[in-house]
Amino acid sequence: MTGAVPRMPTDLSQLEALATRRLGPGPVGYVAGSAGNGSTERANRAALDRRRIVPRMLRDVHERDLSVDVLGRRLPAPLALAPVGVLSILHPEGEIAAARAAAAQGVPFVLSSASSTPMEQVTEAMGDGERWFQLYWSKDRAVAASFLDRAKKAGCTVLLVTLDTPLLAWRPRDLDQAYLPFLHGVGTANYFSDPAFQAGLARPVQEDPNAAVLHFVSMFADPAKTWADLPWLREHWDGPIVLKGIQHPDDARRAADAGMDGVVVSNHGGRQVAGAVGALDALPGVVAAVGERLTVLFDSGIRTGDDVFKALALGAKAVLLGRPYAYGLGLDGQSGVEWVIRALLAEFDLTLALAGYARPDQLTPDSLSADGHF
Ligand code: FNR
């Protein structure tokens, strides 16, 4: 403590309210908005809030180590920044500021396919910081292959393939404001800069941006994909492959059978299917099904240090942080993202210690009570 009042809230669950006051309704609506009436986002929070930590005493927690082994990498903490597209709507430095913050704090940055800055510029800005790549599995195989090739050359070590977005959901906050940055060529930088994408255009992007946007929309995602397509991924990526958006244990088993390395239990922060199960409620079933065979990661609803604790206790090896870091970026650029990472990890470290644990791998479902009693 230096006596100076912090510029950002120490209770990270206050970030959304602060961002709503300070940032424009379009960008805030895009980040905060969910599918339908928001019921899945609320279920995400309810699932986290329902579980309660049961602190243990007298267990020598004076020395703690937050580091974990995840997908063959040693991470300083069980945390990565989730892939979040179109960050330039929140701050002019967009992905560059966020990636620099992740690198400065030693946390992996997951580059989104839908970033507003071409991936090479983002990775260039982050020195040798750990970077993973998130693929929106394009209908156009040449474009998907080119993305993977570029990501490899840009030093990405792990591939996350997002399966829960074969179509963009019904999102009232965006629809009501007619706010969709992609239609203005924002969040399309990886596509517009891609040689395989450009090869499908009659005229260069700058000469006919509308045609480029339409071409993007026509290939962005592919609702026809099935499990039979997975070997293609393996042929084009030699590092770890993680399927993002898995919620059913049978889907997790299929991922393991297909030779994948991990899954992210996630419902995209409630942005895709309204009325769906809270993500944390899906975690135990997936861990029971494949926890021995696959690395299980978690996102959707993580806001504070105790949320991280709860996800790890239920078997996740690490969590991805989404909206809170996007708000941090909007509020204070790179420093805002660094603040969010530092505050989250400091709170997690204290929660761990005060609950009687010195390392993330000591957490088990026994560290929690399921419904407020045990
Ligand atoms: C996302 N998410 C996302 N996921 C992905 O695989 N690729 C992407 O480009 C994006 N873009 C994106 C934009 C915005 C504004 C948000 C809020 C989310 C989903 C993200 O990776 C993660 O799954 C959720 O953010 C987790 O939910 P919470 O914890 O942020 O509520």
Boltz pocket constraint, residues with backbone or C-beta under 6 A from the ligand:
constraints:
  - pocket:
      binder: B
      contacts: [[A, 30], [A, 31], [A, 32], [A, 33], [A, 82], [A, 83], [A, 84], [A, 85], [A, 86], [A, 112], [A, 113], [A, 114], [A, 115], [A, 134], [A, 162], [A, 244], [A, 266], [A, 267], [A, 268], [A, 269], [A, 270], [A, 271], [A, 299], [A, 300], [A, 301], [A, 302], [A, 320], [A, 321], [A, 322], [A, 323], [A, 324], [A, 326]]
      max_distance: 6.0
